[in-house]
Amino acid sequence: MNATPPPPPPPLPPGPPRASVGDGVRFAFALLTVVPVGRPRWDPAAARAGMLCAPLAGLAIGLAAAAVCGLLLALDAGPLVTGVLTVAALAALSRGLHLDGLADVADGLGSGRRGAEALEIMKRSDIGPFGVAVLVLTLLAQVAAVAELAGRGGARACVAVALAGLVSRTALTWACRAGVPAARPEGLGAAVAGSVPRAGALGVAGAALVACCLAGALAWERPGAGAVAGVAAAVLALSAGEGLLARCRARFGGVTGDVLGAVTEVTAAVALLVLTVAAH
C-alpha cells in the first residue's frame, strides 16, 4: 500500500512591502509640512523611505521661508521685521510641530526625572517654565540670526534660511538611524525610530554637507570662505542635534516625536547662528 503523501507546505509569508521614492516624499511632506499630499502609506517601509526624504521636505520649507525673506527685503521691511516674519514662516510651514516638541523636551529634561516619569511630564498639555524659557530663547536666537544676516545682505540671509531647513531635517534622518531606540512602544517615535539604515543616514548627511558647501560658495563674495562657512554650519548644527539626542536617550531611554522636534529646532538655530558669525 502506498503511503499517504505529506500535505504541501504552507505558503511563505509575503516579503516586506517596498516603498518608492514617491511614497517616501509623501510620507515626509505629510509628516513634516503643511503641504497637502494626500494620505501617505504608514508602514515600516514607508517610514524608512520618508525619513530618508526628510531633508527634501526641510529644503522645501527652507526655500519657501527664504522666498518670504527675499520678498520682505525687496520691500525694505527692515532686518528685524524680516527676521520675525521669516522665522514665523518656518514655524507655520511645519505647523509649529517641532516647537511644541522642543518645549516638551525642555520640560522633561528640566524636571530632573528619568524614564517613564519624564515621559509623563512631556505628555502633559501645558508648558512649564523650562519649556517656555527654552522656546522663547530658541526663537529669539533664530530671529536675531536672520535679522543680522538680512542686515548684511539679502543673498546670505536667504541662503542661510534655506540651509537651516535642509540641515535641520537632515538631523531627523540621522536621529532615526538604526540602533536608536524608541522611548515608548507607541507614537511617532516608535514608528520611525531606528528605521533608517546607517549607510543611508550617512549618505544623506554627506549630500547635505555638499549642498551646504556649494550654497555657501555661491552666496559669499569669497567662495572659499562661503564653502567653509556652509560646511561648518552643517557640521556644528548636526553635532548639536546629536548631542541633544544623546542626552534624551540617556534620560528618556530613546526618542519620541517630541525629541525629534527638539532636535530639529536646535539644529536649525545652530545652523543660523554659525552662518551669522561666519558672515562677519
Buried (B, 14 or more C-beta within 10 A) or exposed (E): EEEEEEEEEEEEEEEEEEBEEEBBBBBBBBBBBEBEBEEBBEBBBBBBBBBBBBBBBBBBBBBBBBBBBBBBBEEEBBBBBBBBBBBBBBBBBBEEBBBBBBBBBBBBBBBEBEEEEBBEBBEEEEBBEBBEBBBEEBBEBBBBBBBBBBBBBBBBBBBBBBBBBBBBBBBBBBBBBBEBEBBBEEBBBBBBBBBBEEEBBBBBBEEBBEBBBBBBBEBBEEBEBBBBBBBBBBBBBBEBBBEBBEBBBEBBBBBBBBBBBBBBBBBBBBBBBBBBBBBE
